[in-house]
Amino acid sequence: MVHHRRGLRRLIKNDELVAAVENDWQTAPISPKRTAMLNFAVKLTNTPAKITDADIFMLRESGFSDRDILDIVEVVSYYAYANRIADGLGIKLENPNVTP
């Protein structure tokens, strides 16, 4: 989790916004485009079989190219894969005080 926070800070360059996103991204002051991407990522993570053409259309309407959509799907899918590998092998968090 800590390394994700560092990456987010490096990309956003706004500690207040990073804190707001970490607290609750749905109420954080982020752009509609980023909100659309995160809504899609959550749906793909939690209910992948329910992704429809309408979800892809929504990303396109929000300004994402087909290449962008491919990148979003690959990143979300990779994290799901990596987390399942770690969970399946019983790998512990670096900081036991942090909950996933």
C-alpha positions in Angstrom: 0.0 0.0 0.0 2.8 2.4 0.8 4.4 2.0 -2.6 1.0 2.8 -4.2 0.8 6.0 -2.2 4.3 7.1 -3.3 3.4 6.4 -7.0 0.1 8.3 -6.6 1.9 11.3 -5.0 4.5 11.2 -7.8 1.8 11.3 -10.5 -0.6 13.8 -8.9 1.9 16.0 -7.2 -0.8 17.2 -4.7 -0.7 15.7 -1.2 -4.1 17.0 -0.3 -5.7 15.4 -3.4 -3.9 12.1 -2.7 -5.2 12.1 0.9 -8.8 12.8 -0.4 -8.5 9.9 -2.9 -7.1 7.6 -0.3 -9.9 8.6 2.1 -12.7 8.1 -0.4 -12.1 8.5 -4.1 -15.8 8.8 -4.8 -16.0 12.1 -2.9 -12.5 13.3 -3.8 -12.3 16.3 -6.1 -11.3 14.4 -9.3 -12.3 15.0 -12.9 -15.3 13.3 -14.4 -12.9 11.4 -16.7 -11.0 10.0 -13.7 -14.2 9.2 -12.0 -15.4 7.2 -15.1 -12.1 5.3 -15.2 -12.3 4.4 -11.5 -16.0 3.4 -11.7 -15.1 1.1 -14.5 -12.1 -0.3 -12.6 -14.2 -1.1 -9.6 -16.8 -2.8 -11.8 -14.2 -4.8 -13.6 -12.6 -5.8 -10.2 -15.8 -6.7 -8.4 -18.1 -8.0 -11.2 -16.1 -8.6 -14.4 -18.8 -10.7 -16.0 -21.1 -7.7 -15.9 -18.9 -5.5 -18.1 -20.9 -4.5 -21.2 -20.5 -2.5 -24.4 -22.2 0.4 -22.5 -19.3 0.4 -20.0 -16.8 0.7 -22.9 -18.9 3.3 -24.6 -18.9 5.3 -21.3 -15.1 5.3 -21.2 -15.0 6.5 -24.9 -17.5 9.2 -24.2 -15.4 10.3 -21.2 -12.4 10.8 -23.5 -10.5 7.5 -23.4 -9.1 6.0 -26.6 -9.3 2.3 -27.4 -5.6 2.1 -26.4 -6.4 3.9 -23.1 -9.2 1.4 -22.4 -6.8 -1.5 -23.2 -4.3 -0.1 -20.7 -7.0 0.4 -18.0 -8.2 -3.2 -18.4 -4.6 -4.6 -18.4 -3.6 -2.7 -15.2 -6.8 -3.6 -13.4 -6.5 -7.2 -14.5 -2.8 -7.4 -13.5 -3.5 -6.2 -10.0 -6.3 -8.7 -9.6 -3.9 -11.5 -10.8 -1.0 -10.4 -8.6 -3.2 -10.1 -5.5 -4.7 -13.5 -6.0 -1.2 -15.0 -6.4 -0.1 -13.3 -3.2 -3.3 -14.4 -1.4 -3.0 -17.9 -2.7 0.6 -18.3 -1.5 -0.2 -16.7 1.9 2.2 -13.8 1.3 1.9 -11.4 4.2 1.8 -7.6 4.0 5.1 -5.7 4.5 3.4 -3.8 7.3 1.1 -6.0 9.4 -0.6 -2.9 10.7 -2.0 -2.0 7.3 -5.2 -3.7 6.2 -5.8 -4.5 2.5 
